Amino acid sequence: MSSMSASLRPQRSIRVAVASDQALVAQAVVAALRNRSFEPLLVRWPQVAPDSTTKTRRRRAFRRSVGPPPDVGLLLSDGTRMEQLHAALTILTGLRMPWLVMVGVARGPAWGALYEGGANLVVPSDTGLDQVCDLLADLSAGRKPVAVPRRDRRELIQGWRAFDAQRNDLTARLRTLTEREEEILRQLHRGFAVRNIAEQSEVTEATVRSQVKAILKKLDVNSQMAAVAAYEDVLTDSTLADVGCH
């Protein structure tokens, strides 16, 4: 897309909230927008934990820390980890205004979460500065810069809800493990074989295999590899990098 046409250039400085999970990126974007006659406001990236009990409290505190909302927001995130997504959602729901979101993660559940959280438009992180400026100008003026088909947006949101439900179910299943079963799963995740686990625990391999079988049943998976993958996904917060849709 070409640079902003004269008719679309702001008659006054557009106040843009800029938030990024990478401080250097945020500073660079602020400088670039300032050179384009915008009035950028750097917003602190919130440090949050992915729990639901304090979401409302976090959003209120975040809103108070920013003050009166600017005209439009620009949020930039790698988007590959759940903690990044939760922080982004805290920003989107804490500051109600038009939001343009740039993410590095592939089009998929994370995009759906962002749309459901209040993003007006989600675009790839490699979108050019000229196009970003055009989009910000349009959003601040109440124009829809790009027509996102309702079907696409709906499918992305549905994909996120299905992904989140599956993740919550798996988290609940992991919580049913006994302390001993969780320790065995942790050791399997570290690469220990059943024989090694049995030797360290001074029990028979048959005992450990029985415990592994109980783990598989509780997690509703068919192999040790699947159980380890479940542990990796939920407990190490690494589920979004390779999850996409077309």
Secondary structure, 3 states (H helix, E strand, C coil): CCCCCCCCCCCCCCEEEEEECCHHHHHHHHHHHHHCCCEEEECCCCCCCCCCCCHHHHHHHHHHHHCCCCCEEEEEECCCCHHHHHHHHHHHHHCCCCEEEEECCCCCHHHHHHHHHCCCEEEECCCCHHHHHHHHHHHHCCCCCCCCCHHHHHHHHHHHHHHHHHHHHHHHHHCCCCHHHHHHHHHHHCCCCHHHHHHHHCCCHHHHHHHHHHHHHHHCCCCHHHHHHHHHHHHCCCCCCCCCCC
